[in-house]
Amino acid sequence: MTDVLDEDPGFDARELRLVKAIADAGSITGAAAELGYSQPAVSQQLKRLEQRLGVALVERVGRSVRLTDAGRILARHAPAVTTALDAVAGELAELRGLRSARVRLMAFPSASPTVVPRLLAELAVRHPGISLTYVEAEPPEAVEAVREDRTDIALTFSYPGDRDDPHGSSARGLDVRSIGVDEMLAVLPEGHPGARGGSVDVAALADDAWIAGCPRCRGHLLELCGRAGFAPRIAFETDNFVAVEGLVAQGIGVATLPRMAVESFPQLPGLAIVPLPAGEQRTIHTVTARGADRVPAVRATLAALTRLIAAPSADPGPTASAN
């Protein structure tokens, strides 16, 4: 058996992605489906890689496989290495005048009808060679997807004082950029006393019942009301912002929603949307692997996202979640 330390292993990105796919899927068949290859092709490529390295990368456990220590080492380093190789390929493509690339994006639900369509339209005009794929995901899942090389860019948000902020320890080793803010609004029944002014203080809503949103949004509501000196009396919880507005319109309670969520669907009758005091907002972030912005297509997409968040649109569009 050849000592792997005596030779240059000469990895390529395809082999590293293959090992990572086996780790994620737990089987050769699953890895083949994820990569778009046939199962025999993946098995043959894996066998050639093991022969060249002189170590086994997988071991069978019943009907599935798992990585050996050597395989886990490759899988752990695969995202960083493939990102660097993508950066090299992208920079060379720019020098050759090529503009064909794929960027994978994950973003929170209220970005789906607001930010994402405008991003697609801007890229079509400025960078028609960039193909964008999109998956909707909450921030914690999107950050994890960046770490596991299942997406190139995560568009995420955080609230002030968020104890479960996914941009803390779980994002260690990744690039996190704050690119803008999304104002928080009070959603009140039409005729509510708090709707009479240009804004409403949260303390003025202490006696109202509340409609709470997703778990992280509920945590922000508790923190927001706690700073105002009271614990909210939560009557209902739903992550469907249309349902939130419907409940408020019927006088069931009051709520807070991000402006991005409010503007993504025509306002229901019977509502008053009132700003909260200045500074009550959530921060919008992009999360990528370290060095991913060296990939031209990723860099262009990040720049477009930054422009769009800095200049939000008020155009409504259908959605079903307030996150």
URZIWO-V324775 format. One line per field, one symbol per residue. ss: DSSP state (a for helix, b for strand, c for the rest). psi: psi as a letter, one per 30 degrees, with the letter a starting at -180 (. if undefined). Layout:
BEGIN
ss: ???
psi: ???
END
This chain:
BEGIN
ss: cccaaaccccccaaaaaaaaaaaaaccaaaaaaaacccaaaaaaaaaaaaaaaccccbbbbccbbbbcaaaaaaaaaaaaaaaaaaaaaaaaaaacccccbbbbbbbcaaaaaaaaaaaaaaaaaacccbbbbbbbccaaaaaaaaacccccbbbbbbbcccccccccaaaccbbbbbbbbbbbbbbbbcccaaacccbbcaaaacccbbbbccaaaaaaaaaaaaacccccbbbbbcccaaaaaaaaaccccbbbbbaaaaccccccccbbbbbbccccbbbbbbbbbccaaacaaaaaaaaaaaaaaaccccccccccccc
psi: kkjfffljfhlleeeeeeeeeeeefgleeeeeeefglleeeeeeeeeeeeeefglkflkkjbflllkleeeeeeeefeeeeeeeeeeeeeeeeeefgkhjlkkkkklleffefdeeeeeeeeeeeeiffkjkkkkkkleeeeeeeeeghflekkjllllkgjfhjfgbefgkfljkkkgaljkkkkjlkkfkefgfaflkkeffgefllkjlbleeeeeeeeeeeeffglkkjjelkkgjfeeeeeeefggfallkkkeeeefgkkkllglkjkkllkfjllkklkkllkffffjeeeeeeeeeeeeeefilkgkllklgkg.
END
